[in-house]
Amino acid sequence: MQRVWATVVSVWAVLAIVAALAWAHGPAARPLSQPTAMTLLVKGKNGTTQRVHVVGVAAGTTPHATTQSSPPPVR
């Protein structure tokens, strides 16, 4: 009978540890927005206008430089 109680207690202890770790982990991060296509109008030579179709631009993102070592401007 001691073996049964030891098994029950160990199972409950493992469940309690797993529940505590899951509770402390917090919610999962929301996935990023899906990339969308964007059409840009570019003025070329002699005043002609061309349409450029850009694929893979995430909605709501702004272009930024990644090669500069200076901090971003303060808003």
KACOR-V133734 format. One record per backbone hydrogen bond with DSSP energy under -0.5 kcal/mol. NH is the residue of the N-H (numbers start at 1). CO is the residue of the C=O. If there is no record, write none. Layout:
BEGIN
NH&CO  NH&CO
END
This chain:
BEGIN
5&1  6&2  7&3  8&4  9&5  10&6  11&7  12&8  13&9  14&10  15&11  16&12  17&13  18&14  19&15  20&16  21&17  22&18  23&19  24&20  25&21  26&22  36&57  38&54  40&38  40&52  42&40  42&50  44&42  44&48  47&44  48&45  50&42  52&40  54&38  54&52  55&53  57&36  58&56  59&34  61&58
END
